[in-house]
Amino acid sequence: MEHYKNLGGDSNVVAYEIEAGEITVQFGDGSIYLYTNQSAGAASIKEMHRLAKVGQGLNSYIGRVVKKGYAKKIR
């Protein structure tokens, strides 16, 4: 997984992994969630990819838009 830059300084996201049509996100409590085109929608996954690469806004986007739209909780 790639370290999340956290440019805003207050994100609960610590790492992510981008694959075609999906993103895996690790949070500060150690939990890891897989989000896919099927679970969250292709537009949301595309935006999550963008926010992850920028290093800002991913945690708030998940909380505001994606919410519980994950495919599975890995850990």
N, C-alpha and C positions, 0 to 999 in steps of 0.2 A: 504494500500500500504506500501511497505517496503522502507525505506530511502536508497538512492543510496550513496555508500561510497565516490565516487568521489576522488579516490586516486591520480589522476593526477592534481586535483585542479582547472581545467578549464572547467568542463563539464556543459552543459546546462540541463542535466538530474538531477532531484531532487528525484524522486521516481519511483518505478516500482512494478508490480504485475505479477507473473508468474503463468500461468495455463497450462494445457496440450495443446500443439499446439498453444499457443498464449502468448503474453506479452503485458501488458498495461504500457505505459511510460508517466510520467508526466514531463514536461519541466519547466524551470525557469519562463517562462511567464504565468504559470498556465494552459497552454494547456495540454490536455490528449489525447493520441492516442492509439488505439488498433491495434496491428499487429498480423496477424494470419498466419498459414501455407498456407492458400489459397491466402492471399494477398501478402505475402513477400517470400514465399517458405519455406519449412520445414528446409532446411539447414541454412537459415538466422535466423529463429526463434530459432533454437538450439544454434547458435552462440550468439544471443542476450541474451538468458538465461544464457549462460556461462559468458559473459561480465558483465551482471547485477550482478551476484553473486560475481564475482571478484571485481567489483566496479571501473573498469577502461576500457575505450575504447568504451563504448556503444554509446555515442553521435557521435563520429567520424565514427563509423561503420554505424550508421543510415544515416549519411550525405554522406558517400562514397558509400555504397552498397545498402541499402534499399531504400533510398530517399523517394519517395512518395508512397511506398508500404504498406501503412496502410489500414486496413479494414474500419475504421471509426474514425472520430474525435469526441471524447466524449465531450470535452469542449475546 
